[in-house]
Amino acid sequence: MHNAFPNPIASYDKLPAMPTFATVGEARLHRKQRLAAAFRLFSKLGFDEGLAGHITARDPEHPDTFWVNPFGVHFSQINVSNLIRCDHQGNVVEGGHPVNAAAFVIHSHVHAARADAVAAAHTHSPFGRAWSALGRKLDPITQDACTFYGDHALYDDFGGVAMELDEGQRIAKALGDKKAVILQNHGLLTVGETVDAAAWWFITLERTCQVQLLAEAAAARTGEPPRQIGEAAARQSFLIAGNPFAGWFQFQPLYARIVKEQPDLLE
């Protein structure tokens, strides 16, 4: 992820500050609350597909373990208390449910390769899957697409359901230092320095895939390809919308909305 630049929106008056914590327990609870909220939001947005999909949050005290959704529990039923913690070998070290094997196969390598990645999100969302079948990265055809300008990758080596650890290694290698990767014939994966950012990057990446699919379908009828944004404008838009603070900040209204609608997620 690119974070070696000034935050262009930090000069706005009265913006909230990213939280800090006095104890590791406070930090852990905060991450778990955000994680449960992200699952509820993903359910509302239709990102769930049977048992597929997972979001992880690195534990602040034991960084070689991560919190993840319990296998077999629907995204809409996840709350703080039923999240599980597992290690990079797939052992559940806290919680009463099993873990999805694909979750630790993929996420353990992503977290191990990226010390900055507090959270990672991967689901089989519909437009992400559709776009992934084309085996292409996204073009800067809208302002929102520029969030990922030069900051997303393509993994074009689909090897079936991710059950082998070397598949996770290859995905992590393809992701590199980017905040998102399109997994060909599979779906999307995003990472963030906060749970909030990782979730927001996934939400907006899914919508960006939808918009490009619509634009290309319209272009097929008109014979005119979608107009791409120039490099300078795309880079300027990326600096504003694609930085870690922007990812965190854009999740805050969604968090407030889902907690108000479904307060039981905090239980």
ChimeraX commands (.cxc) that place a marker at each C-alpha (Angstrom):
marker #1 position 0.00,0.00,0.00 radius 0.5
marker #1 position 1.16,3.50,-0.71 radius 0.5
marker #1 position 1.30,5.59,2.46 radius 0.5
marker #1 position 4.44,7.69,1.99 radius 0.5
marker #1 position 2.59,10.84,1.08 radius 0.5
marker #1 position 0.73,13.63,2.91 radius 0.5
marker #1 position -2.94,13.11,3.56 radius 0.5
marker #1 position -4.69,15.67,1.29 radius 0.5
marker #1 position -7.90,15.67,3.35 radius 0.5
marker #1 position -6.26,15.88,6.77 radius 0.5
marker #1 position -6.40,19.67,6.66 radius 0.5
marker #1 position -10.21,19.68,6.71 radius 0.5
marker #1 position -11.64,21.04,9.94 radius 0.5
marker #1 position -13.31,18.74,12.47 radius 0.5
marker #1 position -12.47,15.43,10.84 radius 0.5
marker #1 position -12.37,12.56,13.32 radius 0.5
marker #1 position -9.01,11.15,14.28 radius 0.5
marker #1 position -8.16,7.50,13.93 radius 0.5
marker #1 position -8.47,5.95,17.40 radius 0.5
marker #1 position -5.65,5.12,19.74 radius 0.5
marker #1 position -5.84,2.67,22.64 radius 0.5
marker #1 position -4.47,2.59,26.18 radius 0.5
marker #1 position -4.41,-1.20,26.40 radius 0.5
marker #1 position -4.11,-4.16,24.07 radius 0.5
marker #1 position -7.53,-5.30,25.28 radius 0.5
marker #1 position -9.12,-2.07,24.03 radius 0.5
marker #1 position -7.39,-2.47,20.69 radius 0.5
marker #1 position -8.56,-6.07,20.37 radius 0.5
marker #1 position -12.18,-5.23,21.17 radius 0.5
marker #1 position -12.15,-2.38,18.67 radius 0.5
marker #1 position -10.86,-4.63,15.90 radius 0.5
marker #1 position -13.42,-7.33,16.71 radius 0.5
marker #1 position -16.27,-4.83,16.70 radius 0.5
marker #1 position -15.20,-3.49,13.32 radius 0.5
marker #1 position -14.79,-7.03,12.03 radius 0.5
marker #1 position -18.28,-8.09,13.10 radius 0.5
marker #1 position -19.72,-4.92,11.57 radius 0.5
marker #1 position -17.91,-5.58,8.30 radius 0.5
marker #1 position -19.49,-9.02,8.05 radius 0.5
marker #1 position -22.97,-7.61,8.68 radius 0.5
marker #1 position -22.40,-4.96,6.00 radius 0.5
marker #1 position -21.10,-7.52,3.53 radius 0.5
marker #1 position -24.25,-9.57,4.12 radius 0.5
marker #1 position -26.50,-6.56,3.45 radius 0.5
marker #1 position -24.55,-5.82,0.27 radius 0.5
marker #1 position -24.93,-9.38,-1.04 radius 0.5
marker #1 position -21.27,-10.36,-0.78 radius 0.5
marker #1 position -22.07,-13.66,0.94 radius 0.5
marker #1 position -22.14,-16.88,-1.10 radius 0.5
marker #1 position -22.90,-19.94,0.97 radius 0.5
marker #1 position -19.89,-20.78,3.13 radius 0.5
marker #1 position -17.42,-18.81,1.01 radius 0.5
marker #1 position -15.67,-15.65,2.14 radius 0.5
marker #1 position -13.71,-14.37,5.09 radius 0.5
marker #1 position -12.38,-11.20,6.65 radius 0.5
marker #1 position -9.49,-11.37,9.09 radius 0.5
marker #1 position -8.05,-9.00,11.67 radius 0.5
marker #1 position -4.58,-9.49,13.12 radius 0.5
marker #1 position -4.60,-9.79,16.92 radius 0.5
marker #1 position -2.78,-6.80,18.46 radius 0.5
marker #1 position -1.16,-8.88,21.21 radius 0.5
marker #1 position -0.43,-12.06,19.26 radius 0.5
marker #1 position 0.28,-10.78,15.71 radius 0.5
marker #1 position 0.95,-14.26,14.35 radius 0.5
marker #1 position -2.75,-15.04,14.90 radius 0.5
marker #1 position -5.87,-13.46,13.49 radius 0.5
marker #1 position -9.59,-13.14,14.21 radius 0.5
marker #1 position -11.91,-14.51,11.53 radius 0.5
marker #1 position -15.49,-15.60,10.99 radius 0.5
marker #1 position -16.50,-19.02,12.34 radius 0.5
marker #1 position -16.95,-21.57,9.56 radius 0.5
marker #1 position -20.59,-22.30,8.83 radius 0.5
marker #1 position -22.03,-19.16,10.46 radius 0.5
marker #1 position -23.75,-16.77,8.05 radius 0.5
marker #1 position -22.29,-13.28,7.75 radius 0.5
marker #1 position -25.59,-11.86,9.03 radius 0.5
marker #1 position -25.26,-13.84,12.28 radius 0.5
marker #1 position -21.69,-12.92,13.19 radius 0.5
marker #1 position -21.08,-10.88,16.32 radius 0.5
marker #1 position -18.11,-10.05,18.50 radius 0.5
marker #1 position -18.53,-13.07,20.76 radius 0.5
marker #1 position -18.60,-15.78,18.08 radius 0.5
marker #1 position -15.51,-14.64,16.17 radius 0.5
marker #1 position -12.66,-17.12,16.40 radius 0.5
marker #1 position -8.89,-16.65,16.57 radius 0.5
marker #1 position -6.59,-18.99,14.70 radius 0.5
marker #1 position -2.89,-19.28,14.02 radius 0.5
marker #1 position -1.09,-19.53,10.69 radius 0.5
marker #1 position -1.26,-23.32,10.79 radius 0.5
marker #1 position -5.04,-23.28,10.94 radius 0.5
marker #1 position -5.38,-24.15,14.62 radius 0.5
marker #1 position -8.26,-22.45,16.44 radius 0.5
marker #1 position -6.68,-21.00,19.58 radius 0.5
marker #1 position -9.73,-19.12,20.81 radius 0.5
marker #1 position -13.41,-19.72,20.10 radius 0.5
marker #1 position -15.78,-22.64,19.78 radius 0.5
marker #1 position -16.16,-23.06,16.01 radius 0.5
marker #1 position -13.96,-24.47,13.23 radius 0.5
marker #1 position -12.14,-22.27,10.74 radius 0.5
marker #1 position -12.62,-22.28,6.97 radius 0.5
marker #1 position -9.45,-23.90,5.60 radius 0.5
marker #1 position -9.27,-21.39,2.75 radius 0.5
marker #1 position -9.25,-18.56,5.28 radius 0.5
marker #1 position -5.96,-19.55,6.88 radius 0.5
marker #1 position -4.46,-20.80,3.58 radius 0.5
marker #1 position -4.91,-17.36,2.02 radius 0.5
marker #1 position -4.90,-14.97,4.94 radius 0.5
marker #1 position -2.01,-16.48,6.90 radius 0.5
marker #1 position 0.35,-15.81,3.99 radius 0.5
marker #1 position -1.05,-12.36,3.34 radius 0.5
marker #1 position -0.61,-11.37,6.98 radius 0.5
marker #1 position 2.85,-12.96,7.15 radius 0.5
marker #1 position 4.03,-11.16,4.01 radius 0.5
marker #1 position 2.53,-7.80,4.93 radius 0.5
marker #1 position 3.34,-6.48,8.39 radius 0.5
marker #1 position 1.24,-3.40,7.56 radius 0.5
marker #1 position -1.86,-5.47,6.79 radius 0.5
marker #1 position -3.94,-5.48,9.97 radius 0.5
marker #1 position -6.92,-6.83,8.04 radius 0.5
marker #1 position -7.71,-8.67,4.83 radius 0.5
marker #1 position -11.06,-9.24,3.12 radius 0.5
marker #1 position -12.01,-11.83,0.51 radius 0.5
marker #1 position -15.47,-12.93,-0.58 radius 0.5
marker #1 position -17.11,-14.29,-3.70 radius 0.5
marker #1 position -19.02,-11.10,-4.48 radius 0.5
marker #1 position -20.94,-11.18,-7.79 radius 0.5
marker #1 position -19.36,-8.35,-9.77 radius 0.5
marker #1 position -15.89,-9.11,-8.48 radius 0.5
marker #1 position -16.28,-12.69,-9.68 radius 0.5
marker #1 position -17.62,-11.56,-13.05 radius 0.5
marker #1 position -14.76,-9.11,-13.59 radius 0.5
marker #1 position -12.17,-11.62,-12.38 radius 0.5
marker #1 position -13.21,-14.00,-15.17 radius 0.5
marker #1 position -11.81,-11.50,-17.69 radius 0.5
marker #1 position -8.31,-11.79,-16.23 radius 0.5
marker #1 position -7.65,-8.04,-16.34 radius 0.5
marker #1 position -6.89,-5.23,-13.98 radius 0.5
marker #1 position -9.32,-2.31,-13.79 radius 0.5
marker #1 position -8.96,0.85,-15.86 radius 0.5
marker #1 position -9.16,4.42,-14.46 radius 0.5
marker #1 position -12.51,5.20,-16.05 radius 0.5
marker #1 position -14.14,6.89,-13.05 radius 0.5
marker #1 position -12.99,8.96,-10.11 radius 0.5
marker #1 position -13.76,6.05,-7.78 radius 0.5
marker #1 position -11.73,3.63,-9.89 radius 0.5
marker #1 position -8.72,5.87,-9.31 radius 0.5
marker #1 position -8.77,4.69,-5.69 radius 0.5
marker #1 position -6.92,1.67,-7.09 radius 0.5
marker #1 position -4.79,3.48,-9.68 radius 0.5
marker #1 position -1.43,1.72,-9.65 radius 0.5
marker #1 position -2.45,0.05,-6.41 radius 0.5
marker #1 position -4.04,-3.24,-7.39 radius 0.5
marker #1 position -2.69,-6.45,-8.86 radius 0.5
marker #1 position -3.87,-9.50,-10.82 radius 0.5
marker #1 position -3.40,-13.10,-9.74 radius 0.5
marker #1 position -3.83,-15.18,-12.89 radius 0.5
marker #1 position -2.91,-18.64,-11.60 radius 0.5
marker #1 position -6.19,-20.08,-10.30 radius 0.5
marker #1 position -5.49,-23.54,-8.93 radius 0.5
marker #1 position -8.91,-24.58,-7.67 radius 0.5
marker #1 position -10.33,-24.11,-4.18 radius 0.5
marker #1 position -7.56,-22.65,-2.01 radius 0.5
marker #1 position -6.73,-25.63,0.22 radius 0.5
marker #1 position -2.96,-25.78,-0.22 radius 0.5
marker #1 position -0.56,-23.41,1.51 radius 0.5
marker #1 position 1.42,-22.74,-1.68 radius 0.5
marker #1 position -1.73,-21.24,-3.20 radius 0.5
marker #1 position -1.76,-18.70,-0.37 radius 0.5
marker #1 position 1.92,-17.98,-0.98 radius 0.5
marker #1 position 1.29,-17.26,-4.65 radius 0.5
marker #1 position -1.63,-14.98,-3.87 radius 0.5
marker #1 position 0.43,-13.05,-1.33 radius 0.5
marker #1 position 3.26,-12.72,-3.86 radius 0.5
marker #1 position 0.86,-11.42,-6.52 radius 0.5
marker #1 position -0.60,-8.90,-4.06 radius 0.5
marker #1 position 2.87,-7.55,-3.31 radius 0.5
marker #1 position 2.69,-4.10,-1.72 radius 0.5
marker #1 position -0.73,-3.28,-3.21 radius 0.5
marker #1 position -4.00,-2.90,-1.30 radius 0.5
marker #1 position -6.03,-5.14,-3.61 radius 0.5
marker #1 position -5.67,-8.08,-5.94 radius 0.5
marker #1 position -8.09,-9.50,-8.49 radius 0.5
marker #1 position -8.03,-13.29,-8.22 radius 0.5
marker #1 position -8.72,-14.55,-11.73 radius 0.5
marker #1 position -11.80,-16.84,-11.90 radius 0.5
marker #1 position -12.21,-16.41,-8.15 radius 0.5
marker #1 position -12.99,-12.91,-6.85 radius 0.5
marker #1 position -11.39,-10.03,-4.98 radius 0.5
marker #1 position -9.07,-9.58,-2.02 radius 0.5
marker #1 position -8.21,-6.35,-0.23 radius 0.5
marker #1 position -5.97,-5.47,2.70 radius 0.5
marker #1 position -5.81,-2.48,5.00 radius 0.5
marker #1 position -3.91,-0.95,7.89 radius 0.5
marker #1 position -7.25,-1.02,9.71 radius 0.5
marker #1 position -10.24,-3.35,9.52 radius 0.5
marker #1 position -12.21,-0.31,8.42 radius 0.5
marker #1 position -9.99,0.38,5.42 radius 0.5
marker #1 position -9.81,-3.24,4.28 radius 0.5
marker #1 position -13.62,-3.46,4.36 radius 0.5
marker #1 position -14.09,-0.16,2.55 radius 0.5
marker #1 position -11.55,-1.04,-0.13 radius 0.5
marker #1 position -13.48,-4.26,-0.77 radius 0.5
marker #1 position -16.84,-2.50,-0.97 radius 0.5
marker #1 position -15.64,0.14,-3.40 radius 0.5
marker #1 position -13.59,-2.38,-5.45 radius 0.5
marker #1 position -16.70,-4.51,-5.93 radius 0.5
marker #1 position -18.64,-1.45,-7.11 radius 0.5
marker #1 position -15.78,-0.43,-9.39 radius 0.5
marker #1 position -15.92,-3.86,-11.03 radius 0.5
marker #1 position -19.68,-3.40,-11.49 radius 0.5
marker #1 position -19.24,0.02,-13.09 radius 0.5
marker #1 position -16.57,-1.16,-15.51 radius 0.5
marker #1 position -18.70,-4.13,-16.54 radius 0.5
marker #1 position -21.60,-1.74,-17.22 radius 0.5
marker #1 position -19.38,0.71,-19.09 radius 0.5
marker #1 position -17.91,-2.00,-21.29 radius 0.5
marker #1 position -21.36,-3.44,-22.01 radius 0.5
marker #1 position -22.52,0.02,-23.11 radius 0.5
marker #1 position -19.35,0.47,-25.14 radius 0.5
marker #1 position -20.02,-2.79,-26.97 radius 0.5
marker #1 position -23.31,-1.33,-28.18 radius 0.5
marker #1 position -21.99,2.11,-29.13 radius 0.5
marker #1 position -18.66,1.04,-30.51 radius 0.5
marker #1 position -16.90,3.64,-28.37 radius 0.5
marker #1 position -14.57,2.37,-25.62 radius 0.5
marker #1 position -14.86,3.87,-22.13 radius 0.5
marker #1 position -12.83,7.07,-21.81 radius 0.5
marker #1 position -9.91,6.68,-19.44 radius 0.5
marker #1 position -8.78,9.38,-17.01 radius 0.5
marker #1 position -5.35,10.80,-17.74 radius 0.5
marker #1 position -2.35,9.84,-15.64 radius 0.5
marker #1 position -2.00,13.15,-13.76 radius 0.5
marker #1 position -5.69,13.33,-12.83 radius 0.5
marker #1 position -5.80,9.64,-11.93 radius 0.5
marker #1 position -2.78,10.01,-9.66 radius 0.5
marker #1 position -4.24,13.11,-7.98 radius 0.5
marker #1 position -7.52,11.27,-7.36 radius 0.5
marker #1 position -5.64,8.28,-5.99 radius 0.5
marker #1 position -3.74,10.42,-3.52 radius 0.5
marker #1 position -6.98,11.80,-2.12 radius 0.5
marker #1 position -9.25,8.73,-2.22 radius 0.5
marker #1 position -6.78,5.87,-2.06 radius 0.5
marker #1 position -4.74,6.58,1.06 radius 0.5
marker #1 position -5.13,4.67,4.36 radius 0.5
marker #1 position -6.89,7.49,6.21 radius 0.5
marker #1 position -9.44,7.89,3.41 radius 0.5
marker #1 position -10.15,4.16,3.53 radius 0.5
marker #1 position -10.66,4.28,7.29 radius 0.5
marker #1 position -12.76,7.46,7.17 radius 0.5
marker #1 position -15.14,6.26,4.45 radius 0.5
marker #1 position -16.04,3.23,6.54 radius 0.5
marker #1 position -17.15,5.28,9.56 radius 0.5
marker #1 position -20.67,6.21,8.33 radius 0.5
marker #1 position -21.22,2.59,7.30 radius 0.5
marker #1 position -20.16,1.40,10.74 radius 0.5
marker #1 position -22.53,3.86,12.42 radius 0.5
marker #1 position -25.36,2.75,10.15 radius 0.5
marker #1 position -24.97,-0.98,10.73 radius 0.5
marker #1 position -24.53,-0.64,14.51 radius 0.5
marker #1 position -27.73,1.40,14.70 radius 0.5
marker #1 position -29.61,-1.15,12.58 radius 0.5
marker #1 position -28.11,-4.28,14.16 radius 0.5
marker #1 position -26.75,-3.47,17.63 radius 0.5
marker #1 position -26.57,-7.17,18.50 radius 0.5
marker #1 position -23.39,-7.42,16.39 radius 0.5
marker #1 position -21.55,-5.89,19.38 radius 0.5
marker #1 position -22.59,-8.68,21.73 radius 0.5
marker link #1:1,2 radius 0.2
marker link #1:2,3 radius 0.2
marker link #1:3,4 radius 0.2
marker link #1:4,5 radius 0.2
marker link #1:5,6 radius 0.2
marker link #1:6,7 radius 0.2
marker link #1:7,8 radius 0.2
marker link #1:8,9 radius 0.2
marker link #1:9,10 radius 0.2
marker link #1:10,11 radius 0.2
marker link #1:11,12 radius 0.2
marker link #1:12,13 radius 0.2
marker link #1:13,14 radius 0.2
marker link #1:14,15 radius 0.2
marker link #1:15,16 radius 0.2
marker link #1:16,17 radius 0.2
marker link #1:17,18 radius 0.2
marker link #1:18,19 radius 0.2
marker link #1:19,20 radius 0.2
marker link #1:20,21 radius 0.2
marker link #1:21,22 radius 0.2
marker link #1:22,23 radius 0.2
marker link #1:23,24 radius 0.2
marker link #1:24,25 radius 0.2
marker link #1:25,26 radius 0.2
marker link #1:26,27 radius 0.2
marker link #1:27,28 radius 0.2
marker link #1:28,29 radius 0.2
marker link #1:29,30 radius 0.2
marker link #1:30,31 radius 0.2
marker link #1:31,32 radius 0.2
marker link #1:32,33 radius 0.2
marker link #1:33,34 radius 0.2
marker link #1:34,35 radius 0.2
marker link #1:35,36 radius 0.2
marker link #1:36,37 radius 0.2
marker link #1:37,38 radius 0.2
marker link #1:38,39 radius 0.2
marker link #1:39,40 radius 0.2
marker link #1:40,41 radius 0.2
marker link #1:41,42 radius 0.2
marker link #1:42,43 radius 0.2
marker link #1:43,44 radius 0.2
marker link #1:44,45 radius 0.2
marker link #1:45,46 radius 0.2
marker link #1:46,47 radius 0.2
marker link #1:47,48 radius 0.2
marker link #1:48,49 radius 0.2
marker link #1:49,50 radius 0.2
marker link #1:50,51 radius 0.2
marker link #1:51,52 radius 0.2
marker link #1:52,53 radius 0.2
marker link #1:53,54 radius 0.2
marker link #1:54,55 radius 0.2
marker link #1:55,56 radius 0.2
marker link #1:56,57 radius 0.2
marker link #1:57,58 radius 0.2
marker link #1:58,59 radius 0.2
marker link #1:59,60 radius 0.2
marker link #1:60,61 radius 0.2
marker link #1:61,62 radius 0.2
marker link #1:62,63 radius 0.2
marker link #1:63,64 radius 0.2
marker link #1:64,65 radius 0.2
marker link #1:65,66 radius 0.2
marker link #1:66,67 radius 0.2
marker link #1:67,68 radius 0.2
marker link #1:68,69 radius 0.2
marker link #1:69,70 radius 0.2
marker link #1:70,71 radius 0.2
marker link #1:71,72 radius 0.2
marker link #1:72,73 radius 0.2
marker link #1:73,74 radius 0.2
marker link #1:74,75 radius 0.2
marker link #1:75,76 radius 0.2
marker link #1:76,77 radius 0.2
marker link #1:77,78 radius 0.2
marker link #1:78,79 radius 0.2
marker link #1:79,80 radius 0.2
marker link #1:80,81 radius 0.2
marker link #1:81,82 radius 0.2
marker link #1:82,83 radius 0.2
marker link #1:83,84 radius 0.2
marker link #1:84,85 radius 0.2
marker link #1:85,86 radius 0.2
marker link #1:86,87 radius 0.2
marker link #1:87,88 radius 0.2
marker link #1:88,89 radius 0.2
marker link #1:89,90 radius 0.2
marker link #1:90,91 radius 0.2
marker link #1:91,92 radius 0.2
marker link #1:92,93 radius 0.2
marker link #1:93,94 radius 0.2
marker link #1:94,95 radius 0.2
marker link #1:95,96 radius 0.2
marker link #1:96,97 radius 0.2
marker link #1:97,98 radius 0.2
marker link #1:98,99 radius 0.2
marker link #1:99,100 radius 0.2
marker link #1:100,101 radius 0.2
marker link #1:101,102 radius 0.2
marker link #1:102,103 radius 0.2
marker link #1:103,104 radius 0.2
marker link #1:104,105 radius 0.2
marker link #1:105,106 radius 0.2
marker link #1:106,107 radius 0.2
marker link #1:107,108 radius 0.2
marker link #1:108,109 radius 0.2
marker link #1:109,110 radius 0.2
marker link #1:110,111 radius 0.2
marker link #1:111,112 radius 0.2
marker link #1:112,113 radius 0.2
marker link #1:113,114 radius 0.2
marker link #1:114,115 radius 0.2
marker link #1:115,116 radius 0.2
marker link #1:116,117 radius 0.2
marker link #1:117,118 radius 0.2
marker link #1:118,119 radius 0.2
marker link #1:119,120 radius 0.2
marker link #1:120,121 radius 0.2
marker link #1:121,122 radius 0.2
marker link #1:122,123 radius 0.2
marker link #1:123,124 radius 0.2
marker link #1:124,125 radius 0.2
marker link #1:125,126 radius 0.2
marker link #1:126,127 radius 0.2
marker link #1:127,128 radius 0.2
marker link #1:128,129 radius 0.2
marker link #1:129,130 radius 0.2
marker link #1:130,131 radius 0.2
marker link #1:131,132 radius 0.2
marker link #1:132,133 radius 0.2
marker link #1:133,134 radius 0.2
marker link #1:134,135 radius 0.2
marker link #1:135,136 radius 0.2
marker link #1:136,137 radius 0.2
marker link #1:137,138 radius 0.2
marker link #1:138,139 radius 0.2
marker link #1:139,140 radius 0.2
marker link #1:140,141 radius 0.2
marker link #1:141,142 radius 0.2
marker link #1:142,143 radius 0.2
marker link #1:143,144 radius 0.2
marker link #1:144,145 radius 0.2
marker link #1:145,146 radius 0.2
marker link #1:146,147 radius 0.2
marker link #1:147,148 radius 0.2
marker link #1:148,149 radius 0.2
marker link #1:149,150 radius 0.2
marker link #1:150,151 radius 0.2
marker link #1:151,152 radius 0.2
marker link #1:152,153 radius 0.2
marker link #1:153,154 radius 0.2
marker link #1:154,155 radius 0.2
marker link #1:155,156 radius 0.2
marker link #1:156,157 radius 0.2
marker link #1:157,158 radius 0.2
marker link #1:158,159 radius 0.2
marker link #1:159,160 radius 0.2
marker link #1:160,161 radius 0.2
marker link #1:161,162 radius 0.2
marker link #1:162,163 radius 0.2
marker link #1:163,164 radius 0.2
marker link #1:164,165 radius 0.2
marker link #1:165,166 radius 0.2
marker link #1:166,167 radius 0.2
marker link #1:167,168 radius 0.2
marker link #1:168,169 radius 0.2
marker link #1:169,170 radius 0.2
marker link #1:170,171 radius 0.2
marker link #1:171,172 radius 0.2
marker link #1:172,173 radius 0.2
marker link #1:173,174 radius 0.2
marker link #1:174,175 radius 0.2
marker link #1:175,176 radius 0.2
marker link #1:176,177 radius 0.2
marker link #1:177,178 radius 0.2
marker link #1:178,179 radius 0.2
marker link #1:179,180 radius 0.2
marker link #1:180,181 radius 0.2
marker link #1:181,182 radius 0.2
marker link #1:182,183 radius 0.2
marker link #1:183,184 radius 0.2
marker link #1:184,185 radius 0.2
marker link #1:185,186 radius 0.2
marker link #1:186,187 radius 0.2
marker link #1:187,188 radius 0.2
marker link #1:188,189 radius 0.2
marker link #1:189,190 radius 0.2
marker link #1:190,191 radius 0.2
marker link #1:191,192 radius 0.2
marker link #1:192,193 radius 0.2
marker link #1:193,194 radius 0.2
marker link #1:194,195 radius 0.2
marker link #1:195,196 radius 0.2
marker link #1:196,197 radius 0.2
marker link #1:197,198 radius 0.2
marker link #1:198,199 radius 0.2
marker link #1:199,200 radius 0.2
marker link #1:200,201 radius 0.2
marker link #1:201,202 radius 0.2
marker link #1:202,203 radius 0.2
marker link #1:203,204 radius 0.2
marker link #1:204,205 radius 0.2
marker link #1:205,206 radius 0.2
marker link #1:206,207 radius 0.2
marker link #1:207,208 radius 0.2
marker link #1:208,209 radius 0.2
marker link #1:209,210 radius 0.2
marker link #1:210,211 radius 0.2
marker link #1:211,212 radius 0.2
marker link #1:212,213 radius 0.2
marker link #1:213,214 radius 0.2
marker link #1:214,215 radius 0.2
marker link #1:215,216 radius 0.2
marker link #1:216,217 radius 0.2
marker link #1:217,218 radius 0.2
marker link #1:218,219 radius 0.2
marker link #1:219,220 radius 0.2
marker link #1:220,221 radius 0.2
marker link #1:221,222 radius 0.2
marker link #1:222,223 radius 0.2
marker link #1:223,224 radius 0.2
marker link #1:224,225 radius 0.2
marker link #1:225,226 radius 0.2
marker link #1:226,227 radius 0.2
marker link #1:227,228 radius 0.2
marker link #1:228,229 radius 0.2
marker link #1:229,230 radius 0.2
marker link #1:230,231 radius 0.2
marker link #1:231,232 radius 0.2
marker link #1:232,233 radius 0.2
marker link #1:233,234 radius 0.2
marker link #1:234,235 radius 0.2
marker link #1:235,236 radius 0.2
marker link #1:236,237 radius 0.2
marker link #1:237,238 radius 0.2
marker link #1:238,239 radius 0.2
marker link #1:239,240 radius 0.2
marker link #1:240,241 radius 0.2
marker link #1:241,242 radius 0.2
marker link #1:242,243 radius 0.2
marker link #1:243,244 radius 0.2
marker link #1:244,245 radius 0.2
marker link #1:245,246 radius 0.2
marker link #1:246,247 radius 0.2
marker link #1:247,248 radius 0.2
marker link #1:248,249 radius 0.2
marker link #1:249,250 radius 0.2
marker link #1:250,251 radius 0.2
marker link #1:251,252 radius 0.2
marker link #1:252,253 radius 0.2
marker link #1:253,254 radius 0.2
marker link #1:254,255 radius 0.2
marker link #1:255,256 radius 0.2
marker link #1:256,257 radius 0.2
marker link #1:257,258 radius 0.2
marker link #1:258,259 radius 0.2
marker link #1:259,260 radius 0.2
marker link #1:260,261 radius 0.2
marker link #1:261,262 radius 0.2
marker link #1:262,263 radius 0.2
marker link #1:263,264 radius 0.2
marker link #1:264,265 radius 0.2
marker link #1:265,266 radius 0.2
marker link #1:266,267 radius 0.2
view
